[in-house]
Each structure stands twice: as C-alpha cells, then as structure tokens.
Amino acid sequence: MDATVVTASDWASVITAMTSQISVSTVVAVLATLVTAGIGLVFMWWGVRKAVGSLMKAFRSGRISI
C-alpha cells in the first residue's frame, strides 16, 4: 500500500472550480432566498401562535370567537 502526499497543487483545480461558481449575483440570490424564507417562517410562527391562542381561549371560555 503506497501512501501519497496531498499537496496544495492537488486541490488547485477543486478550489478554482468552486470559486468560479461564486459571484455577486449568486451571493445576492442566496441572501434574498434566506430573507424570504425567514419572513415566511416568522409569519408561520405568528399564525400558529395566534391559532393555538384562539383555540385555547375558546376551550377556556366555552365558546368560539374569531
């Protein structure tokens, strides 16, 4: 079994391929996607809390109101 040493030149093609895929537009698109997903999650969290609160209030009071 021969052990080979990995040098920086062996990784050069991988690093070049990865860095060539990254651009300003790619970074902006990723950030926009994350912000959009975050806003959606916040609204979903708020809606679930509101629904659970309304349901618990209805159970406690014995009547349903919206």
PATORTI-348644 format. One record per residue: x, y, z of N, C-alpha, C in turn. Coordinates in steps of 0.2 Angstrom, whole numbers, plus 5000, padded with zeros to 4 digits. Example, Ala and Ser with C-alpha at 12.3 -4.5 7.8 and 13.67 -1.06 7.14 Angstrom:
BEGIN
506649725039506249785039506649845039506449895035506849955036506450005039
//
This chain:
BEGIN
500449945000500050005000500450065000500450104995500850164994500450224997500750265001500450325004500650384999500250424997500350484993500250544997500650594996500550655000500150704996499650734999499250784995499550854996499650884991499950954991499451004989499551064989499151124988498951124980499451094976499351094969498751044967498750994971498150944970497450974971497451024976496751054977496651114973497151134969497051194965496451194960496351134957495851134952495151134956495151104961494451104965494351174968494851204971494751274973494551324967494851314962494751354956493951344954493751284953493051264951492551294956492751294963492251314967492251394967492751424967492751504967492551534961492551494955492251524949491551514949491251474953490451474954490151534958490651564962490351614967490451684963489851714963489851784960489451834965489451894963489051944967488251924966488051904960487351894959487151824963487651784963487451714967487451734975487851774977487851794984487151824986486951874981486351914982485751864982485751824977485251774977485151734983485651704986485651664992485351704997485651764998485351815004484651825003484451844997483751854996483251794997483551734996483151674997483151665005483651675008483651665016483251715019483251785017482751835020482051815018481851795012481251775010480951715015481451665015481251605020481151625027481551675029481551695036480851735037480651775033480051815033479451765033479451715029478951665029478951625035479451605038479451565045479251615050479351675050479151715056478351725055478051735049477351735048477051675050477351615049477051555050477051545058477651565061477651555068477151605072477051665069476551705072475851675071475651655065475051625064474851565068475351515069475251465073475151485080475551535083475451555090474751585090474551625085473851655086473251605086473351555081472851495081472851455087473451445090473451405097473151445102473251515102473051555107472251565107472051565101471251575100470951505102471251455100470951385102470951375109471451395113471551385120471051435123470951495121470451545123469751515123469651485117468951455116468751395120469251355122469151305126469051325133469451375135469351405142468751445143468451475138467851515139467251475137467351425133466751385131466451405125466651455122466351475116466951495111466751495104467251515099467151585096467651615096467651685093468251695089468251735084468751745079468951815080
//
